[in-house]
Every structure is written in C-alpha cells, then in structure tokens.
Amino acid sequence: MKDEIWQRDEIDSPCVKICVIHPGAGVCVGCNRTLEEIAGWSAMGELRRAEVMAELPGRAALLRRRRGGRTARGQAEQASGP
C-alpha cells in the first residue's frame, strides 16, 4: 500500500497494514517479514531491503500451509476405518 504523504526515493515497504505475527512461522501474515526486519526496515540500506524483498515470496508458502481442519479429520477417519 502506498501512502502519498510518505513517498520517498527508496524501495517501498512491503507492509500491507495487516500486522499480525504468525506464532509458528515468526513472520507477519501481511508482509511476511520478521519482527527484526520490520523494526529495522527504516535503518536498512537499499541492498539489504532488496534482499529481504527477494526472500518474501518464499516465506508466503509457510503461511499457506493449513493444519487441515475438517478435511484432515475426514481423511484421518477414513484412514483409521470403522
């Protein structure tokens, strides 16, 4: 998301203003950054920001994994049989 007030000539923040840290993965469910990366973003150089941005798509897969819910329970019941 872009805020016109905060436009600068640097790599945009990946923040989408959904700031919740996933307890298992340790990354924000909105932008996929770690707490350390979020806190240090303004102090990071352009090269380090670019490195973090390149890593984010791979982290998204960590959050897409589902525990299973009803589907997993149904599969477990079928596997165990009557």
N, C-alpha and C positions, 0 to 999 in steps of 0.2 A: 504494500500500500504506500502511496506517496502522499506526503503532506507538503503542499506547496510552500508553506512557511519555512520548512526545514530543508529546502533543496540546496544541495552542495555539489561541488565537482569531485565526487568520490564514489566508490562503489556503494550502491544502495544497500540498506539493511534488508535482510530477508524477512524481517518482522511483519507479520500479518495481523498483529494485535489480538492474537488468541494465545495468551501467555499462561500455559499450564505445563509444568514439568512432569513428564511421564515417570512414575516411580521406578519402574523396572528398567527402562531404557536410559533414563537420566538425561533425556533431551526434551526440549519444548515441543509440544504437539502441534504448535502453529508453524514454527520456523525451522525446527529440527536442530537448533543449536544447543550446546551445553550451557549450564549456568555460567561457567567461566568465560565462554565465548560471548554470551550476552553481556555480561558485566564488563568485559574488556573490549567490546567492539569499538567504542569511540577512541580508544588508545591504540588500536591495531593499525599497522601500516597497510598500504594498499595491497601489497603482495600477500600478507597473511590473510587479509579479508578475502582475497580471490581464492586462496587455498581452502578456507572454510566454506565458501560458496560452492566450490567444486565437490566437497565432501557431502553436502546436504542431501542431494538426491539419493545417495546410498543409504543414508540414515532413515529416510522415509519408510523404507521397507521394514525397519524394526518396529514401526508403529502400526503397520498394516496387518501384521500377524494377529490373528484372532485367537482367543482362548478356545473357541468352539461353540459355546452356548448350547442351544437346543440341538444344533446339528451334531456336535461332538457327542452329546449324551445319547442321541439316537444311534449313532454309529457304535458307541460302546455297548449299548443294549443289544444291538444286532450281533455284535461280535461275541458277546457272552452267551447268547442263546437263551432258550427257555429253561 
